[in-house]
Amino acid sequence: MTTEPFKIQAIITINIDAADAYVIEAHRQELSTLLADLQERHGAAHMDIKARRPRRAPRAAPPPVLASGFEIVRARYAG
């Protein structure tokens, strides 16, 4: 009996505060060098760099729990 190998996905998140485009490019080059090492070892590594904007408002609080086993459920009638 043979089994298929497990497939996993590893995600590495690095948050960088950059003052200008030169700092961003320096970080991009450093990360590209590290990515090349990962590609030699694992083959299919890739990198996505995205601009992030700070939140304008704080995150909403989770819904309250009434008692053990009960919680408020929000539903919308779409009829």
C-alpha positions in Angstrom: 0.0 0.0 0.0 1.5 3.3 -1.0 0.4 6.7 0.2 0.7 10.1 -1.4 3.2 12.4 0.3 1.9 15.2 2.4 1.8 18.6 0.8 2.4 21.7 2.9 2.6 25.4 2.2 4.9 27.5 4.3 4.1 31.3 4.4 6.7 33.7 5.8 5.4 37.2 6.6 7.8 40.1 7.2 6.4 43.5 7.9 8.8 46.3 7.0 8.6 50.0 7.8 10.3 51.9 5.0 11.0 55.6 4.9 11.4 55.8 1.1 11.8 53.9 -2.2 15.5 53.3 -1.6 14.9 51.5 1.6 12.2 49.4 -0.1 14.6 48.5 -2.9 17.3 47.5 -0.4 14.9 45.2 1.4 13.7 43.8 -1.9 17.2 42.9 -3.0 18.0 41.3 0.4 14.8 39.2 0.2 15.5 38.2 -3.4 18.9 36.9 -2.3 17.3 34.9 0.5 14.6 33.7 -2.0 17.3 32.4 -4.4 18.7 30.2 -1.6 15.2 28.8 -0.8 14.7 28.1 -4.5 18.0 26.1 -4.7 16.8 24.0 -1.7 13.0 23.7 -2.5 12.5 24.7 -6.1 9.1 26.3 -6.1 9.6 29.2 -3.8 8.2 32.6 -4.8 7.9 36.1 -3.3 5.0 38.6 -3.3 5.7 42.1 -2.0 2.6 44.3 -1.3 2.1 47.8 0.0 0.2 47.9 3.3 -1.8 50.8 4.5 -2.6 51.3 8.2 -6.1 50.7 9.4 -8.3 53.8 9.6 -10.5 52.4 12.4 -9.8 49.7 15.0 -10.9 46.2 14.3 -14.5 45.4 15.4 -15.0 43.5 18.6 -16.1 39.8 18.3 -19.8 39.1 18.9 -20.6 38.6 22.6 -21.3 35.1 24.0 -24.5 34.9 26.0 -23.8 31.7 28.0 -22.1 28.4 27.5 -23.4 27.0 24.2 -25.3 30.1 23.1 -24.1 33.0 21.0 -25.6 35.9 19.0 -25.9 35.0 15.4 -26.4 37.7 12.8 -28.6 36.8 9.8 -29.9 38.7 6.9 -33.2 37.9 5.2 -32.7 38.0 1.4 -36.2 37.2 0.3 
